[in-house]
Amino acid sequence: MQVGDLVKFRRGSVGVRQGSLGLIVEQSLQTTTEPGRDNYFIYDVQTFDGRVRRFTHNYIKKVTPGLYST
């Protein structure tokens, strides 16, 4: 996933319902110093209420914009 991707929330969290949409505005790599533990990305996701929240890839899923018609 990259900055600018539309994402759907797999799980609900505080202030975010499961299945709602958001936009990735920033990503940062979290490096771990523990042996055997992999590095991972943290994504700043802006929801449609205008708030920016941080999630790992376990909470969000990339959405193909063509699937949603208006």
N, C-alpha and C positions, 0 to 999 in steps of 0.2 A: 504494500500500500504506500502511496505517495501523497504529498501535499496536494490538495485540490480534489481528492477522490471523495465521492459520495459514499457514505457507509450507513449500514443498518445495524442497530443494536441487537445482539443475540440474546443478552440478558438485561434485565432491568437493574437500575442502580438508583441512588438517591437523586430524585429530580428528573430521571430519565426512564421512560417506559420501554419495555421490551417491544421491538419492532419499529420504533421511531427512527427517523433519519437524522443525519448530521453530516458535516463537512470537515475533513481533516485540514487544519490550518497550520500545524507544525508537528514535526516528529523529532524525537531526540533518542539517541542510543544510550542505553543504560549499561555500563560495563560493570561486571561483577568481579570481585577479587577472590571469591571462594573457588577452590578447585572443583571441577566437575559441574559447575553451574554456568549455563550459557548466557551470553549477552542478549538483551532484548530491547525492543523499541517501545517508547511511550508516545502515544499520539494525543495531541491536543485537538479535541473535536468540538466544533461550534454547532450547537443545536439551533433549531428554528426559533427558540425563545431568546436567542442572542447571547447565551452564556457559553463559556468555553470550559470544558471539563477534560480531565486526563484519564486515558484508558490504555490498557494493553491490548494486544491483538486478540486475546481471549474474549473480549466483550464486543468487538465490532467485526463486521463482515463487509467487504467491498461490494457495492451494488452497481450493476450495469444500468446506466441511465435510460437506455432504450426500453427497458422493461416497464417503466412507469409512463403512461401517456396522460396528457392533460386534455 
